[in-house]
Amino acid sequence: MATYEPDWDSLRKHQTPRWLRDDKFGIYTHWGLYSVPACGPNGTWYAHNMYRDGNNQAEYHEKTFGPASTFGYKDFIPMFKAEKFDADEWAEIFKSSGARFAGPVAEHHDGFSMWDSKVNRWNSARMGPMRDITGELERAYRAQGLRFMVALHHAEQWWFYPHWRSDCDVSNPEYAGLYGPLHNLDGLAQGTVAGWQDWTAQDRPTRAFLETWRQKIDELIQGYRPDLIWFDFGIRFLQEDYKKRFLADYYNLGEQWGKELAVTYKGHDFAPGTALVDYELGRMDELTYYDWITDTSVDDQGAWSFVSDAGFKKVSSLVHNLIDNVSKNGYLLLNVGPRADGSIPDGARKCLEGVGQWLKVNGEAIFETTPWVSYGEGPTEMKSAGTFSERKEVEYTPDDIRFTCRNNLLYATVLGWPGQTATIPFNQDRTSSFTTIKRLEPGEIKSVRMLGVDRELNWSWTPQGLSIETPGKKPCEHAYVFRITRQDPFR
């Protein structure tokens, strides 16, 4: 008898894999036809916006390539050559960043599959690069000891293109494999509109579309056995039985393979507890009773794919994001947008190198840890939480501290150099009537060290809190970890 049935109650038996609870940090890549025009702000939505007037991507398209009626999205395929793509190089870069799992966006909203698909002839193995991108990455990542994931946005293909534009290729049935099955050819009830209004006004997906949605997933599962499948928000509009059957089948395959598998979702697209919730460009503002993951990008625009005018985040911001997530029972999936030719931008490389350098010194406080009874201390508070809360990002200070633990070790990570002395204060934590550090008994601390420093540090209890003398030289940049070894105070 199968372990999991296509029923929400049965699916709630599934637990987050131990490997993901330990590994915590992964990287994925938005790379596809949209990388050719490389126009933001959200580069991956180029195909959606180029057919709708009144936005900068439509204006850029007409100025650069001509009107959408004469140069359609499909016409980018010959330009997507991936001539510098080297899966082994990507794997080495991502491995050196400290990431423990990695994978591609196997298909975005645009309908172009980045694997050798028999279901969808519009794919990277038959067109454009003429290579099985997903297959090459799967082999390269696993060779580096990384677990493999795929991200899927393909449910959104149904809503992505305005099939009612009879002057464009999106309404030509010859290209329905790329642009999706034709529907709403006469426009929408409230007229032809742009933005989210036309998504909610369109017809619901047909059974044929839902079957193709599932067939593409099955190809990826059977061909590449991903350890994690990440879904975008479009699955919320799919008929519920398809989602339940997918989860049950995938989890049962994991039982057969002897592998722990994970699935992520946005919002309330699955029933709570049946998969791992993802907060896009955001995170939680407190320690949660459930685990979660956030996906954010190295670029500073939320462009996801490479766009020519995007900058890159500070390494300190990425490091602090990871630390803050882990302290609150979360994980980090970090996005990189390669150029159309397959090269990783220098700015992205520097970000990944910086995170990797920090983790080489301090990974002990991240990997294989668990959140403590309090996530942290400090004056800096997030202004919002959950999905898109990163749009109001905060700047942390040396007075902000985050905790993780394992066995008899408590890690206190200070989000900036504290100077000659660091104090973990007797402040009121935000989750208890107890002050955070007073959760420790006076005789409980055996020793204190800073990761990256090969000696014990002097420490003492003061009226302000736990005071620790810092070493004279910084062992790293961005954040500094005190490893507090604990003992039984009553022995």
Secondary structure, 3 states (H helix, E strand, C coil): CCCCCCCHHHHCCCCCCHHHHHHCEEEEECCCHHHCCCCCCCHHHHHHHCCCCCCHHHHHHHHHCCCCCCCCHHHHHHHCCCCCCCHHHHHHHHHHCCCCEEEEEEECCCCCECCCCCCCCCECCCCCCCCCHHHHHHHHHHHCCCEEEEEECHHHHHHHCCCCCCCCHHHCHHHHHHHCCCCCCCCCCCCCCCCCHHHHHCCCCCHHHHHHHHHHHHHHHHHHCCCEEEECHHHHHCCHHHHHHHHHHHHHHHHHHCCCCEEEEECCCCCCCCCEEEEECCECCCCCCCCEEEEEECECCCCCCCCCCCCECCHHHHHHHHHHHHHCCEEEEEEECCCCCCCCCHHHHHHHHHHHHHHHHHHHHCCCCEEEEEEEECCCCCCCCECCHHHHCCCCCCCCEEEEEECCEEEEEECCCCCCEEEEECCECCCCCCECHHHCCCCCEEEEEECCCCCECCEEEECCEEEEECCCCCCCCCCEEEEEEECCCCC
